[in-house]
Amino acid sequence: MGQHRRTTPRRRFLAPTLLTALSAVTVAAVVTGMHSLSPSEATAASSPTRTSPSAAAPESPSAAAPTAAPAPASTSPLAEPTPSGTPTESGDTPTSTASPTPTEAPTPTKAPGTRAPNLGSTAAAPATSESSTVGALFTGSVAAGNHFCTASVVHSATGNLLLTAAHCLTSTDGVVFAPGYRDGTAPYGTWQVTAIHTTTGWSQKGDVDEDFAILETAPSNGRKVEDVVGANRLGTDEPFGATVRLYGYPADSDSPSLCTNTTDKQASYQRVISCPSYPAGTSGGPWINTATGDVVGTIGGYQQGGDTDDVSYSAYFDHTIATLYSQAEAAAS
């Protein structure tokens, strides 16, 4: 954000001969009854002036030695989902290969920031191949009102990785992912979360510019999550002014919300979007670029997603998340 600047007027000094002449004129004026400056005129002449506020141009994300993003995206998930009809549970015992995770995050708050140019419109997301890659995170049973955050399947060679916000969870205990969750049912089944991968910037300092996490999942009934519902490719170093589809599961709703709007730059490493009715529970929801099909953000980042339901934020996806993704993929192999 720019800083206001205060200017100080320069004082000009007169030559000695001119000062002598002016002194004589002033004495003569007093003698003959001429008036000098009025009090208001004197005040105006001596008060400092202030420039109009001006915002400094935001710093562009660092381009130093960026890590190449994963393979180019298609505009649709990589596999068509095949509903199982009834929810299933993975019987695998969860294990964790995650890097250290932060302490329990505080309740998300949002602070006013730069808004995207236009307020989009939000509605229930239709059941599509893309929306089936988005799901809710649960602790315990998959039941109405029991979900706490949103996640989505991200394409990987291992076929078992999810993307969410780092502030969403600090433990894998009892956490399951239900893609395409609607109205109390998991049409494709559920997958146990077995590991959380975050950056050291987040785990050690809670850096909001690194508020993203890659989750590992165990097979469910012998099937990997990507093989069942497909996935979205990770997009990095994409323009701030992208049009995206924003998904999320509000905590008080049992169906996902969808809003399409253009994103903007809130800070050097933060995106912002205006979409109404994205309250608690939508954290971790993916920002899917309508032009490339890449997932270029996840609700979180600045003030853990924002302090109003109508404005959401995401940490910018660059070489930092690309490196994290590669580490998670290697660990899951």
C-alpha positions as CSV (number, residue, x, y, z in Angstrom):
1,M,0.0,0.0,0.0
2,G,1.2,3.5,-0.7
3,Q,2.2,6.0,2.0
4,H,1.0,9.5,2.3
5,R,3.8,12.1,2.0
6,R,3.9,15.5,3.7
7,T,5.9,18.3,2.0
8,T,7.6,21.2,3.8
9,P,7.6,24.6,2.0
10,R,10.9,26.0,1.2
11,R,11.7,29.5,2.8
12,R,13.3,32.0,0.5
13,F,15.7,34.7,1.9
14,L,16.0,38.2,0.4
15,A,19.2,40.1,-0.4
16,P,20.5,42.6,2.3
17,T,20.0,45.7,0.2
18,L,16.4,44.7,-0.6
19,L,15.7,44.0,3.1
20,T,17.0,47.5,4.0
21,A,14.7,49.1,1.4
22,L,11.7,47.1,2.6
23,S,12.4,48.0,6.2
24,A,12.3,51.7,5.3
25,V,9.0,51.3,3.4
26,T,7.5,49.4,6.4
27,V,8.5,52.2,8.8
28,A,7.0,54.8,6.5
29,A,3.8,52.8,6.2
30,V,3.4,52.7,10.0
31,V,4.0,56.4,10.3
32,T,1.5,57.3,7.6
33,G,-1.1,54.8,8.9
34,M,-0.9,52.2,6.2
35,H,-2.0,48.7,7.2
36,S,0.2,45.6,7.3
37,L,-0.9,41.9,6.8
38,S,-4.1,40.9,8.6
39,P,-3.9,38.0,11.1
40,S,-5.6,35.6,8.7
41,E,-3.2,36.5,5.8
42,A,-0.2,36.0,8.1
43,T,-1.4,32.5,9.1
44,A,-1.9,31.5,5.5
45,A,1.5,32.6,4.5
46,S,3.3,30.5,7.2
47,S,1.3,27.2,7.2
48,P,2.9,24.2,5.7
49,T,1.2,22.5,2.7
50,R,0.3,18.8,2.1
51,T,0.4,16.9,-1.1
52,S,-2.5,14.7,-2.2
53,P,-2.2,11.1,-1.1
54,S,-0.5,8.9,-3.7
55,A,-0.2,5.1,-3.7
56,A,3.2,3.6,-4.6
57,A,3.0,1.0,-7.3
58,P,2.9,-2.5,-5.8
59,E,5.9,-4.6,-6.1
60,S,5.8,-7.3,-8.7
61,P,6.4,-10.9,-7.6
62,S,10.0,-12.0,-7.8
63,A,10.9,-13.7,-11.0
64,A,14.3,-14.8,-9.8
65,A,15.0,-18.4,-10.7
66,P,11.3,-19.5,-10.9
67,T,10.7,-23.2,-10.9
68,A,8.8,-24.5,-13.9
69,A,5.1,-25.1,-13.4
70,P,3.6,-28.6,-13.9
71,A,2.6,-29.6,-17.4
72,P,0.1,-27.4,-19.3
73,A,-3.5,-27.6,-18.3
74,S,-6.6,-28.7,-20.1
75,T,-9.8,-26.9,-19.3
76,S,-11.4,-30.0,-17.9
77,P,-10.4,-32.5,-15.2
78,L,-8.1,-35.3,-16.4
79,A,-10.5,-38.1,-15.7
80,E,-14.3,-38.4,-15.8
81,P,-15.7,-39.1,-12.3
82,T,-17.5,-42.4,-11.8
83,P,-19.9,-42.2,-8.9
84,S,-20.0,-45.2,-6.6
85,G,-23.5,-44.4,-5.4
86,T,-22.7,-44.8,-1.7
87,P,-20.0,-43.4,0.4
88,T,-17.0,-45.6,1.2
89,E,-14.4,-45.4,3.9
90,S,-10.7,-46.2,3.5
91,G,-9.4,-48.9,5.8
92,D,-5.8,-47.9,5.5
93,T,-4.0,-46.7,8.6
94,P,-3.0,-43.0,8.1
95,T,0.7,-42.2,8.3
96,S,2.3,-38.8,8.1
97,T,5.4,-37.8,6.1
98,A,4.6,-34.1,6.5
99,S,7.0,-31.4,7.3
100,P,6.4,-29.5,10.6
101,T,3.1,-27.8,10.7
102,P,2.1,-24.6,12.4
103,T,0.3,-24.3,15.7
104,E,-3.5,-24.2,15.7
105,A,-4.5,-21.2,13.5
106,P,-6.8,-18.6,15.0
107,T,-10.3,-18.1,13.8
108,P,-10.0,-16.6,10.4
109,T,-10.5,-12.9,10.2
110,K,-10.5,-10.6,7.2
111,A,-9.2,-7.1,6.8
112,P,-10.4,-4.7,4.1
113,G,-8.1,-4.8,1.1
114,T,-8.1,-4.0,-2.6
115,R,-11.3,-5.2,-4.1
116,A,-11.5,-6.8,-7.5
117,P,-13.2,-4.4,-10.0
118,N,-16.6,-6.0,-10.0
119,L,-18.7,-7.9,-7.5
120,G,-19.5,-11.3,-9.0
121,S,-22.6,-13.4,-8.3
122,T,-22.6,-16.6,-6.3
123,A,-24.8,-19.6,-6.7
124,A,-24.8,-23.3,-6.0
125,A,-22.3,-25.0,-8.1
126,P,-23.8,-27.4,-10.7
127,A,-22.7,-31.0,-10.7
128,T,-20.0,-31.1,-13.4
129,S,-16.7,-33.0,-14.0
130,E,-14.9,-29.9,-12.7
131,S,-16.9,-29.5,-9.5
132,S,-16.5,-33.2,-8.8
133,T,-12.8,-32.5,-8.2
134,V,-13.7,-30.1,-5.4
135,G,-14.9,-31.5,-2.0
136,A,-15.3,-30.9,1.7
137,L,-12.9,-31.9,4.5
138,F,-14.5,-33.7,7.4
139,T,-13.4,-34.9,10.8
140,G,-15.2,-38.1,11.7
141,S,-18.3,-39.1,9.9
142,V,-19.4,-37.6,6.6
143,A,-22.6,-35.9,7.7
144,A,-24.5,-32.6,7.2
145,G,-22.8,-29.7,9.0
146,N,-19.7,-31.7,9.9
147,H,-17.3,-30.3,7.3
148,F,-14.8,-27.5,8.2
149,C,-12.8,-26.6,5.0
150,T,-12.6,-27.1,1.2
151,A,-10.0,-28.9,-0.8
152,S,-9.6,-30.0,-4.5
153,V,-7.7,-32.7,-6.3
154,V,-4.5,-31.5,-8.0
155,H,-3.0,-33.6,-10.8
156,S,0.1,-35.6,-9.9
157,A,2.0,-38.7,-11.1
158,T,0.9,-40.4,-7.9
159,G,-2.8,-39.6,-8.3
160,N,-3.4,-39.0,-4.6
161,L,-2.8,-35.3,-3.9
162,L,-5.1,-32.5,-2.7
163,L,-4.7,-28.8,-2.5
164,T,-6.1,-26.7,0.4
165,A,-5.1,-23.7,2.6
166,A,-2.3,-24.4,5.2
167,H,-4.4,-22.8,8.0
168,C,-7.1,-25.3,7.5
169,L,-5.6,-28.2,9.5
170,T,-2.6,-29.1,11.6
171,S,-3.3,-32.8,12.0
172,T,-4.5,-35.7,9.8
173,D,-6.3,-37.4,12.7
174,G,-9.7,-38.5,11.5
175,V,-9.6,-36.1,8.4
176,V,-11.3,-37.4,5.3
177,F,-12.0,-35.8,1.9
178,A,-15.4,-36.2,0.2
179,P,-15.2,-34.9,-3.5
180,G,-18.5,-33.8,-5.0
181,Y,-20.1,-33.8,-1.6
182,R,-23.8,-32.8,-1.7
183,D,-26.7,-32.9,0.7
184,G,-25.2,-35.2,3.2
185,T,-23.8,-37.8,0.7
186,A,-20.4,-38.5,-0.8
187,P,-21.3,-39.8,-4.3
188,Y,-17.8,-40.9,-5.2
189,G,-16.6,-42.1,-1.8
190,T,-14.2,-40.7,0.8
191,W,-10.4,-40.7,1.1
192,Q,-8.4,-40.6,4.3
193,V,-5.9,-37.7,4.5
194,T,-2.5,-39.3,5.6
195,A,0.0,-36.4,5.4
196,I,0.2,-32.6,5.2
197,H,2.9,-30.8,3.3
198,T,3.5,-27.1,4.0
199,T,6.4,-24.7,3.5
200,T,8.9,-23.8,6.2
201,G,7.8,-20.2,5.8
202,W,4.3,-21.3,7.0
203,S,5.3,-23.9,9.5
204,Q,7.9,-21.7,11.3
205,K,6.5,-18.2,10.8
206,G,2.9,-18.5,9.6
207,D,3.8,-16.6,6.5
208,V,0.4,-15.6,4.8
209,D,2.2,-15.5,1.4
210,E,2.7,-19.3,1.8
211,D,-0.8,-20.2,3.1
212,F,-1.2,-23.3,1.0
213,A,-0.8,-27.0,1.7
214,I,-0.6,-30.3,-0.3
215,L,-2.3,-33.3,1.3
216,E,-1.6,-36.9,0.6
217,T,-4.5,-39.4,0.6
218,A,-4.7,-43.2,1.0
219,P,-6.5,-45.3,-1.7
220,S,-10.2,-46.0,-1.0
221,N,-11.3,-49.5,-1.9
222,G,-8.1,-49.8,-3.9
223,R,-8.7,-46.7,-6.0
224,K,-6.8,-43.4,-6.0
225,V,-8.9,-40.2,-5.8
226,E,-7.6,-38.8,-9.1
227,D,-8.5,-42.1,-10.9
228,V,-12.1,-41.6,-9.7
229,V,-12.9,-37.9,-10.1
230,G,-10.1,-36.4,-12.1
231,A,-7.9,-33.5,-11.2
232,N,-6.9,-29.9,-12.0
233,R,-3.3,-29.0,-12.9
234,L,-1.3,-26.6,-10.7
235,G,-0.7,-23.3,-12.4
236,T,2.1,-21.0,-11.4
237,D,3.3,-17.5,-12.4
238,E,0.0,-16.7,-14.1
239,P,-1.2,-13.1,-14.5
240,F,-2.9,-11.5,-11.5
241,G,-5.8,-10.3,-13.7
242,A,-7.2,-13.8,-14.5
243,T,-10.8,-14.8,-14.7
244,V,-11.4,-17.7,-12.4
245,R,-14.2,-20.0,-11.1
246,L,-14.1,-19.9,-7.3
247,Y,-15.4,-22.9,-5.4
248,G,-16.1,-23.4,-1.7
249,Y,-18.2,-25.2,0.8
250,P,-19.7,-22.7,3.3
251,A,-19.9,-24.3,6.8
252,D,-23.6,-23.8,6.9
253,S,-24.3,-25.4,3.5
254,D,-24.2,-28.9,2.2
255,S,-23.5,-28.0,-1.4
256,P,-20.6,-26.1,-3.0
257,S,-20.8,-22.5,-4.0
258,L,-19.5,-21.1,-7.4
259,C,-18.6,-17.6,-8.5
260,T,-16.9,-16.5,-11.6
261,N,-15.0,-13.2,-11.6
262,T,-11.7,-11.5,-12.5
263,T,-9.0,-11.4,-9.9
264,D,-6.8,-8.5,-9.0
265,K,-3.5,-7.8,-7.2
266,Q,-3.9,-7.1,-3.5
267,A,-0.1,-7.2,-2.7
268,S,3.1,-8.5,-4.2
269,Y,2.2,-12.1,-3.3
270,Q,-1.6,-11.9,-2.8
271,R,-4.5,-12.2,-5.2
272,V,-8.0,-10.7,-4.4
273,I,-11.4,-11.4,-5.8
274,S,-14.9,-10.1,-5.1
275,C,-17.5,-12.8,-4.7
276,P,-20.4,-12.6,-2.3
277,S,-21.3,-15.2,0.3
278,Y,-17.9,-17.0,0.9
279,P,-17.9,-17.4,4.7
280,A,-16.1,-19.8,7.1
281,G,-15.7,-23.2,5.6
282,T,-14.8,-22.0,2.1
283,S,-11.1,-21.7,3.0
284,G,-9.0,-24.0,0.8
285,G,-11.4,-23.6,-2.1
286,P,-9.7,-23.6,-5.5
287,W,-9.4,-20.7,-8.0
288,I,-9.6,-22.3,-11.4
289,N,-8.5,-20.2,-14.4
290,T,-11.2,-20.2,-17.0
291,A,-8.7,-19.8,-19.8
292,T,-6.2,-22.5,-18.9
293,G,-8.1,-24.8,-16.5
294,D,-5.2,-24.4,-14.1
295,V,-5.8,-24.0,-10.4
296,V,-4.0,-20.7,-9.6
297,G,-5.1,-20.0,-6.0
298,T,-6.8,-21.3,-2.9
299,I,-8.9,-19.3,-0.5
300,G,-6.5,-18.2,2.3
301,G,-3.5,-16.0,2.4
302,Y,-4.1,-12.4,3.6
303,Q,-6.0,-12.5,6.9
304,Q,-6.6,-16.2,6.3
305,G,-8.9,-15.5,3.4
306,G,-10.4,-12.1,4.4
307,D,-12.7,-10.5,7.0
308,T,-15.8,-10.1,4.9
309,D,-17.8,-12.8,3.1
310,D,-17.7,-10.8,-0.1
311,V,-13.9,-10.5,-0.6
312,S,-11.5,-13.4,-0.7
313,Y,-7.7,-13.7,-1.0
314,S,-5.1,-16.2,-2.1
315,A,-1.4,-16.4,-1.8
316,Y,0.2,-16.0,-5.2
317,F,1.3,-19.3,-6.8
318,D,4.9,-19.1,-8.0
319,H,8.0,-21.2,-7.7
320,T,7.4,-21.6,-3.9
321,I,4.3,-23.7,-4.3
322,A,5.8,-25.5,-7.3
323,T,8.7,-26.6,-5.1
324,L,6.3,-27.8,-2.4
325,Y,4.2,-29.7,-5.0
326,S,7.4,-31.5,-6.2
327,Q,8.4,-32.4,-2.7
328,A,4.9,-33.8,-1.9
329,E,4.8,-35.8,-5.1
330,A,8.2,-37.3,-4.4
331,A,7.1,-38.2,-0.8
332,A,3.9,-39.8,-2.1
333,S,5.6,-42.0,-4.6
